[in-house]
Amino acid sequence: MIIDFKHRQSSHCESGVISNMLFHYGMNISEALAFGIGSGIFFGYIPFIRLNHLPLTTFRSATGGIIKRVTNRLDIGIKTQKFRNPVAAMAALDRKLDQGIPVGCQTGGYWLPYFPQAFRFHFNMHNLVVYGKENNEYLISDPIFSDPVAISPTDLVKARFAKGALAPKGKMYYLTKVPDQADFSTAITKGIKEVCRTMLKTPLPILGVRGIRFLANQLEKWPKRLGEEKALLYLGQLIRMQEEIGTGGGGFRFIFAAFLQETADLLKNSRLNEISENVTEIGDRWRQFAVMGARNCKKRARDGDTYHAMSEILRDCSDREKKIFQELVETV
């Protein structure tokens, strides 16, 4: 029960999974193109939603949204299922594998034994592809790892039915229709327009470019409002959400920059190349923030690594991203 599935490493699980699944069916779409068409880039600081008892910060659209928008915009058929019963969930997975169909699964990363110990924490939005079964182990194409892996049915059940926030509930999905040709130009334009709308015009002040500035203002107050130790917990959670969970603030900006660069060729629009370079610079600024925050968390802060300095970097990111998305609105 082994499908001839091409494993390709990527930066982010969801965009990597849909890119690899489409490649399997003959549509050669890069991870960056899938991420952009799926309007993956976003920002939200949502303090009333907690992950591991700490505020949630998101640098991308809601889990599942990239796959949903890519399939809708490229006229691809997809079937999604959730389960209450693990036995039924694994039986459904086996049936699809028997039919030669690779299956995407949403899982809890903590229960995947091939994850390095340092990365094994309770995060229930990790996507992967199951492409076969051999010697009573499932063959996994996890796009953030360099090579395919195999895990036991017990471990896969634990990951598919992980408890806690955003529990996957056995979620699995597979493609049912992939067209011979797709209207990439229209899909790209829709993807960019939605990103610009959500980053610039979302009315809530905790989302989009306004959300970045809101976080900057809150972060500056953390030491005084929370105390030094709790402030470091909040900061550590923020850096982890940025750089370890998914791909993060800087990483997603780099993927979006690659998308714009690829799009410039597809749409024959050189202005997108210039904007791509500016987005890369924004990604660098996010990484500067992460490095400064990490030094604080590890008690290795240098002169100037203050909460005010970190807040100023975020304000700069907010201003730069506002300008970028305004330029994209005019360009497309």
C-alpha positions, 0 to 999 in steps of 0.5 A, spaced: 500 500 500 505 505 497 503 511 493 508 513 488 508 520 491 514 525 490 516 528 497 518 535 496 521 539 502 518 546 504 517 552 509 510 551 511 506 545 512 499 547 509 502 550 503 507 545 502 502 539 503 497 542 498 503 544 493 505 537 493 498 534 493 497 538 486 504 536 484 502 529 485 496 530 480 500 533 475 500 541 477 507 544 478 505 549 483 510 552 488 509 552 495 510 560 494 505 560 489 500 556 493 501 560 499 500 567 495 494 564 491 491 562 498 492 569 501 496 566 507 499 572 509 496 575 515 497 578 522 493 578 528 494 579 536 488 576 539 490 576 547 483 573 549 485 566 545 490 562 549 495 557 546 498 554 552 495 559 557 498 565 553 496 570 548 495 567 541 499 571 535 498 569 528 502 571 522 498 567 517 490 566 515 486 561 519 488 553 519 485 550 512 484 557 509 490 556 504 488 549 502 480 552 501 482 558 497 487 554 493 482 549 491 476 554 490 480 559 486 484 553 481 477 549 480 480 543 484 475 538 487 477 536 495 473 532 500 474 533 507 472 529 513 472 529 520 471 523 525 469 522 532 471 515 532 479 513 531 477 506 528 473 509 523 478 515 521 483 510 520 479 505 516 477 511 512 484 513 511 486 506 509 481 505 504 483 511 500 490 509 500 488 502 497 485 506 492 492 510 490 490 516 493 494 520 498 491 523 504 492 530 507 491 530 515 491 535 520 495 533 526 497 535 533 505 536 532 506 534 540 504 526 538 509 526 532 515 522 534 519 524 529 519 531 531 525 533 535 524 534 542 525 541 542 519 542 537 514 537 541 509 542 544 501 542 544 500 545 537 494 542 533 494 545 526 500 541 523 498 538 516 502 532 513 500 527 507 500 520 508 502 516 502 502 509 504 503 503 509 508 498 509 510 493 515 504 496 519 507 503 519 504 509 515 509 513 510 508 520 512 510 526 507 511 531 512 513 537 508 517 541 513 522 535 514 527 533 508 525 526 508 519 522 508 518 518 515 514 512 518 510 512 524 506 507 527 498 507 527 498 508 535 502 515 534 498 517 528 491 516 532 494 520 537 496 526 533 490 525 529 486 526 535 490 530 539 486 534 545 486 541 546 485 548 542 483 547 535 483 539 536 484 536 529 478 531 530 481 526 525 481 531 520 483 528 513 482 531 506 484 528 499 483 531 492 477 529 487 479 533 481 485 537 478 484 540 471 489 540 466 489 547 465 488 553 471 487 560 470 493 562 475 492 570 473 485 570 476 487 566 482 493 570 483 489 577 483 484 574 487 489 572 492 493 578 492 486 583 493 484 579 499 491 579 503 490 587 501 483 587 504 485 583 510 491 587 512 489 594 511 481 594 512 479 589 517 475 593 522 478 590 529 484 594 531 488 587 533 488 585 526 492 587 520 497 592 520 493 595 525 494 589 529 502 589 529 501 596 532 497 594 537 501 589 539 507 594 539 503 598 544 502 592 548 509 589 548 512 596 551 507 595 557 508 588 559 514 589 564 510 594 568 504 591 567 505 583 568 512 583 571 519 581 568 518 574 569 511 574 566 513 579 561 518 574 558 513 568 558 509 572 553 515 575 549 517 567 549 510 565 546 510 571 541 517 569 538 515 562 538 509 563 534 513 567 530 519 563 528 517 556 530 510 555 529 508 554 522 513 558 519 512 565 523 512 572 521 519 573 518 518 566 514 511 568 511 514 574 509 519 571 505 514 566 502 510 572 500 516 575 497 518 569 493 510 569 491 510 576 488 517 575 484 514 568 481 508 572 480 511 578 476 514 573 471 507 570 470 503 576 470 509 580 466 509 586 471 516 588 473 513 592 479 511 586 483 519 584 483 520 591 486 515 590 491 518 583 492 524 586 494 521 590 499 517 585 502 524 581 503 526 587 507 520 587 512 522 579 513 529 581 515 526 586 520 521 581 523 527 577 524 531 582 527 525 583 532 525 575 534 533 575 535 532 581 540 526 578 543 530 571 544 536 574 547 531 577 552 528 570 553 535 567 554 537 573 559 543 575 554 540 582 552 545 587 550 545 594 551 539 597 547 535 590 547 529 594 551 522 593 550 521 600 547 526 598 542 523 591 540 516 595 540 519 600 535 521 595 530 514 592 530 511 599 529 516 600 523 514 593 520 507 596 521 508 602 517 512 598 512 507 593 511 501 598 510 505 601 505 507 595 501 499 593 501 497 600 499 502 599 493 499 592 491 492 595 491 494 600 486 499 594 482 493 589 481 
